[in-house]
Amino acid sequence: MKRIKHAMLLLSLLSTLGAVPAWADDALQAVINGAQRSDAHKARDAARHPQQTLEFFGITPTMTVVELNPGGGWYTEILAPYLRAGGHLIEAFPDPKSKDEENRNDAAGIQKKMKASPELYDKVKTATFEPPEKIKFASDNSVDLVLTFRNVHNWVGFGDEKMQALFRSVFKSLKKGGVFGVVDHRLPADRVQDKDASSGYVLEAYVIRLAEGAGFRLAAKSEINANPKDNADHKNGVWALPPTFGNREEDHDLYANIGESDRMTLKFVKP
């Protein structure tokens, strides 16, 4: 924790001078290795590649960053301390008073996490994000980077029109040159995606089409989070794989050998 605080203090000083140091990546690595993250979370770094992924999206410690639907806060544990000194983090999650029980639970979980560690999360801002209705989470042209990790497949069932509106909301929130970073379970290109993405897998071409339809330009793809062992054809879909093991002991060793899902990693830019 001392190493993180030292790095963040130096970043804070330099950010006030308008300088982002070349060693900022060292600060990101220090946060990723930090004691604020559990061993269980760190164990997934080999599958989720947080440093390479965030660097691919171009994160810097002075940015204004939005994380859409943070879930249990796996990435929040990294983003909050990294941005605390010189940047801004907005956590966009469901309404705590949502009519949907799962959404209420998601909101309660991330709120509890942040309240338990004010030394990490005291400067985090929050916004309501509960698609398909509540999709405006920031002022127009105010954000440098919007991130969403393994969420698009949950939105597919809203239909193209509402999905387009959601992507357009992200587009409007970003400054010119801002980035929308997307990671999600990837359906092989020769498969047909059902209207609800019920397997948890999504066609990469579908995500690109939605983003470009909202005005984004695809800046780059990365295979950082690819897994060639995953054929995306499992009983109970992606949830058969670790860490969920949705089929419990059935073919447990087979799924453990495959590992976590094959994932697209897409970087979109607002022209």
C-alpha positions as CSV (number, residue, x, y, z in Angstrom):
1,M,0.0,0.0,0.0
2,K,2.9,2.4,0.7
3,R,4.2,1.9,-2.8
4,I,0.8,2.8,-4.2
5,K,0.5,5.9,-2.0
6,H,4.0,7.1,-3.0
7,A,3.3,6.7,-6.7
8,M,0.0,8.4,-6.4
9,L,1.4,11.4,-4.5
10,L,4.0,11.9,-7.2
11,L,1.4,11.6,-9.9
12,S,-0.7,14.2,-8.1
13,L,2.2,16.6,-8.0
14,L,3.1,16.2,-11.6
15,S,-0.5,16.3,-12.7
16,T,-0.9,19.7,-11.1
17,L,2.0,20.9,-13.3
18,G,0.3,19.4,-16.4
19,A,2.9,16.7,-16.9
20,V,2.0,13.0,-17.1
21,P,5.3,11.1,-16.4
22,A,6.6,8.3,-18.7
23,W,6.6,6.0,-15.7
24,A,2.9,6.3,-15.2
25,D,2.6,2.7,-16.3
26,D,4.7,1.8,-13.2
27,A,2.0,3.4,-11.1
28,L,-0.6,1.3,-12.8
29,Q,1.4,-1.9,-12.1
30,A,1.8,-0.9,-8.5
31,V,-1.9,-0.6,-8.1
32,I,-2.5,-3.9,-9.8
33,N,-0.1,-5.5,-7.4
34,G,-1.5,-3.6,-4.4
35,A,-2.7,-5.0,-1.2
36,Q,-6.2,-3.5,-1.8
37,R,-6.8,-6.4,-4.2
38,S,-7.6,-9.9,-2.9
39,D,-5.5,-12.9,-3.9
40,A,-8.6,-14.3,-5.6
41,H,-8.9,-11.2,-7.8
42,K,-5.2,-11.2,-8.6
43,A,-5.4,-14.9,-9.6
44,R,-7.6,-13.8,-12.5
45,D,-5.1,-11.4,-13.9
46,A,-3.7,-14.1,-16.1
47,A,-7.0,-14.3,-17.9
48,R,-8.1,-10.7,-17.7
49,H,-4.8,-8.9,-18.3
50,P,-5.7,-5.7,-16.6
51,Q,-2.5,-3.7,-17.3
52,Q,-2.3,-4.7,-20.9
53,T,-6.0,-4.0,-21.4
54,L,-6.0,-0.6,-19.8
55,E,-2.9,0.4,-21.6
56,F,-4.4,-0.7,-24.9
57,F,-7.3,1.6,-24.2
58,G,-4.9,4.4,-23.5
59,I,-5.6,5.2,-19.9
60,T,-3.6,7.8,-18.1
61,P,-3.8,8.9,-14.4
62,T,-5.3,12.3,-15.2
63,M,-8.3,11.2,-17.2
64,T,-12.0,11.3,-16.5
65,V,-13.0,7.7,-16.8
66,V,-16.5,6.0,-16.6
67,E,-16.9,2.4,-15.8
68,L,-20.3,1.0,-16.9
69,N,-21.9,-1.7,-14.8
70,P,-18.9,-2.5,-12.6
71,G,-20.4,-5.6,-11.1
72,G,-18.4,-6.7,-8.1
73,G,-15.8,-4.0,-8.7
74,W,-13.0,-6.2,-10.0
75,Y,-11.7,-3.4,-12.2
76,T,-12.9,-0.7,-9.8
77,E,-10.2,-1.8,-7.3
78,I,-7.6,-0.8,-9.9
79,L,-9.2,2.2,-11.5
80,A,-10.1,4.1,-8.2
81,P,-6.6,4.2,-6.7
82,Y,-5.0,4.8,-10.1
83,L,-7.1,7.8,-10.8
84,R,-7.5,9.1,-7.3
85,A,-4.7,11.7,-7.3
86,G,-5.0,13.3,-10.7
87,G,-8.0,12.0,-12.5
88,H,-11.7,11.3,-12.0
89,L,-13.6,8.0,-11.8
90,I,-17.4,7.7,-12.4
91,E,-18.9,4.4,-11.4
92,A,-22.2,4.0,-13.4
93,F,-24.5,1.3,-12.0
94,P,-28.2,0.5,-11.5
95,D,-30.6,2.5,-9.4
96,P,-30.4,1.3,-5.8
97,K,-34.2,1.6,-5.8
98,S,-34.6,-0.3,-9.0
99,K,-37.7,-2.4,-9.6
100,D,-35.4,-5.2,-10.6
101,E,-34.0,-7.2,-7.7
102,E,-30.8,-8.1,-9.4
103,N,-30.1,-4.5,-10.3
104,R,-30.8,-3.5,-6.7
105,N,-28.4,-6.1,-5.5
106,D,-25.7,-5.0,-7.9
107,A,-26.0,-1.4,-6.7
108,A,-25.9,-2.4,-3.1
109,G,-22.8,-4.5,-3.6
110,I,-20.7,-1.9,-5.3
111,Q,-21.9,0.8,-2.8
112,K,-21.0,-1.4,0.1
113,K,-17.5,-2.1,-1.4
114,M,-16.8,1.7,-1.8
115,K,-18.1,2.6,1.7
116,A,-15.9,-0.1,3.3
117,S,-12.7,1.5,1.9
118,P,-13.0,5.3,1.9
119,E,-9.2,5.6,1.5
120,L,-9.6,4.2,-2.0
121,Y,-13.1,5.3,-3.1
122,D,-13.7,8.6,-1.3
123,K,-13.3,10.6,-4.6
124,V,-15.3,8.2,-6.8
125,K,-18.4,9.8,-8.3
126,T,-21.5,7.7,-9.0
127,A,-24.1,7.8,-11.7
128,T,-27.3,5.8,-12.4
129,F,-27.0,3.6,-15.4
130,E,-29.7,1.1,-15.9
131,P,-30.4,0.3,-19.6
132,P,-32.5,0.4,-21.6
133,E,-34.2,3.4,-20.0
134,K,-31.6,5.1,-17.8
135,I,-28.6,5.5,-20.1
136,K,-27.3,9.0,-19.6
137,F,-24.5,8.8,-17.0
138,A,-22.4,12.0,-17.7
139,S,-22.7,15.4,-19.3
140,D,-22.0,15.6,-23.1
141,N,-18.4,16.0,-24.1
142,S,-17.1,15.5,-20.5
143,V,-15.4,12.1,-20.5
144,D,-12.0,10.9,-21.8
145,L,-12.6,7.1,-21.5
146,V,-15.7,4.9,-21.1
147,L,-15.0,1.3,-20.2
148,T,-17.3,-1.7,-20.1
149,F,-16.2,-5.2,-19.3
150,R,-18.4,-8.2,-20.2
151,N,-21.6,-6.3,-20.2
152,V,-22.7,-5.9,-23.9
153,H,-24.1,-9.5,-24.0
154,N,-26.5,-8.5,-21.2
155,W,-27.8,-5.6,-23.3
156,V,-28.3,-7.5,-26.6
157,G,-31.9,-8.5,-25.7
158,F,-33.0,-4.9,-25.6
159,G,-33.0,-4.9,-29.4
160,D,-31.1,-2.9,-32.0
161,E,-33.0,0.4,-31.5
162,K,-32.4,0.6,-27.8
163,M,-28.8,-0.7,-28.1
164,Q,-28.1,2.0,-30.7
165,A,-29.5,4.6,-28.2
166,L,-27.2,3.2,-25.5
167,F,-24.1,3.4,-27.7
168,R,-25.1,6.9,-28.8
169,S,-25.3,7.9,-25.2
170,V,-21.7,6.7,-24.7
171,F,-20.7,8.6,-27.8
172,K,-22.2,11.9,-26.6
173,S,-20.5,11.6,-23.2
174,L,-17.1,11.5,-24.7
175,K,-14.9,14.4,-25.6
176,K,-13.6,14.6,-29.2
177,G,-10.9,11.9,-29.4
178,G,-12.3,10.1,-26.4
179,V,-12.3,6.3,-26.3
180,F,-14.9,3.6,-25.7
181,G,-13.2,0.4,-24.6
182,V,-15.2,-2.8,-24.8
183,V,-14.3,-6.3,-23.6
184,D,-16.8,-9.2,-24.0
185,H,-17.2,-12.9,-24.7
186,R,-16.7,-13.4,-28.4
187,L,-18.9,-15.6,-30.5
188,P,-17.1,-17.2,-33.5
189,A,-17.7,-15.2,-36.7
190,D,-19.3,-18.2,-38.5
191,R,-22.0,-18.6,-35.8
192,V,-25.5,-17.1,-35.8
193,Q,-26.2,-14.9,-32.7
194,D,-29.6,-15.2,-31.2
195,K,-31.5,-12.1,-30.4
196,D,-30.8,-12.3,-26.6
197,A,-27.2,-13.5,-26.7
198,S,-28.4,-16.2,-24.4
199,S,-25.1,-18.1,-24.4
200,G,-23.3,-15.0,-23.2
201,Y,-21.3,-14.8,-26.4
202,V,-21.6,-11.9,-28.8
203,L,-20.4,-11.5,-32.4
204,E,-17.6,-9.0,-32.7
205,A,-19.0,-7.7,-36.0
206,Y,-22.3,-6.9,-34.2
207,V,-20.6,-4.7,-31.5
208,I,-18.6,-2.9,-34.2
209,R,-21.7,-2.3,-36.2
210,L,-23.5,-0.8,-33.2
211,A,-20.5,1.4,-32.3
212,E,-20.0,2.7,-35.9
213,G,-23.7,3.3,-36.2
214,A,-23.5,5.6,-33.1
215,G,-20.7,7.6,-34.8
216,F,-17.6,5.8,-33.4
217,R,-14.5,4.8,-35.5
218,L,-12.9,1.4,-34.7
219,A,-9.4,2.4,-33.8
220,A,-8.0,-1.0,-33.0
221,K,-8.7,-4.6,-32.0
222,S,-6.5,-6.6,-29.6
223,E,-6.1,-10.3,-28.9
224,I,-5.0,-9.6,-25.3
225,N,-7.9,-11.4,-23.9
226,A,-8.3,-14.1,-26.6
227,N,-8.5,-17.8,-25.7
228,P,-8.2,-20.2,-28.6
229,K,-9.2,-23.1,-26.4
230,D,-12.7,-21.7,-26.1
231,N,-15.0,-22.8,-28.9
232,A,-18.0,-20.9,-27.4
233,D,-20.1,-24.1,-27.5
234,H,-20.9,-25.2,-23.9
235,K,-23.9,-26.4,-22.0
236,N,-25.2,-23.3,-20.2
237,G,-23.0,-21.1,-22.4
238,V,-20.1,-19.1,-21.2
239,W,-21.1,-19.6,-17.5
240,A,-19.9,-23.3,-17.8
241,L,-16.4,-21.9,-17.8
242,P,-14.4,-20.6,-14.9
243,P,-14.7,-18.8,-12.7
244,T,-18.5,-19.6,-12.6
245,F,-18.4,-23.3,-13.4
246,G,-22.2,-23.2,-13.9
247,N,-22.4,-26.9,-14.5
248,R,-20.7,-27.6,-11.1
249,E,-18.8,-30.9,-11.2
250,E,-20.1,-31.9,-14.7
251,D,-17.0,-31.8,-17.0
252,H,-15.4,-29.6,-14.4
253,D,-11.8,-30.6,-15.4
254,L,-12.6,-30.0,-19.1
255,Y,-13.8,-26.5,-18.4
256,A,-11.0,-25.8,-16.1
257,N,-8.5,-26.8,-18.8
258,I,-10.2,-24.4,-21.3
259,G,-10.0,-21.5,-18.9
260,E,-11.9,-18.3,-19.0
261,S,-13.8,-17.3,-22.2
262,D,-12.4,-16.1,-25.5
263,R,-12.9,-12.3,-25.5
264,M,-12.9,-9.5,-27.9
265,T,-11.1,-6.3,-26.9
266,L,-12.2,-3.3,-29.0
267,K,-11.1,0.3,-28.9
268,F,-13.5,2.8,-30.4
269,V,-12.7,6.5,-30.8
270,K,-15.0,9.6,-31.1
271,P,-13.8,11.4,-34.2
